[in-house]
Amino acid sequence: GSVKELGWNYGSTAWDYLTSLPNSNPDGGVECTVRGTSITNVWLLNSAGELEQRWYEFNKSAQTANHPTNIWVKGLTQSNVLANSAITVINISNSTSKYIHYQQPDGEIIQLLATGTAESSVWSIDDGLYTVGRGIRGTRMGSVILNTQIEEGKEIHVFFQTAATNLIDHVRTLDGGTWSQQVLVG
């Protein structure tokens, strides 16, 4: 099997099958992000067990020899990912940066920063790998950036389970710092 791309147009009452993404793991997490109106990123687990970015440029006039349009293009990859890990991605507003969260085989929930767009995407070495916390193996995840009154800024919230009966909100400011925890359930 593979991850399937479905499309839905405004005013339509049904989803349409568009394509299958080759060399993808349909049992792993999938997350989509959009930059402006022309580039879509899909973050998924590939058939080699890696976290992988694929991008798609909709704007035909943006096509160059190095920037194809109307085709899925393989981008960044990251190894050491739990089989079938959940994935969350947060676009940082007014930026081409994205925070990606996934689970390693040892249970650690990792945050990576990807900067750039399409063929210019890179893992941010300066920001590095951050360990958010340890989740139960195979936990589902969610993440969001919220405007807050804390330090007059924004905070990242990453939600996952550390036990079968709980849900924990892991929080830190957008510009770094220590992760704190708040029990939401359990």
Order of alpha helices (4+ residues) and beta strands (2+ residues): beta-beta-beta-beta-beta-beta-beta-beta-beta-beta-beta-beta-beta-beta-beta
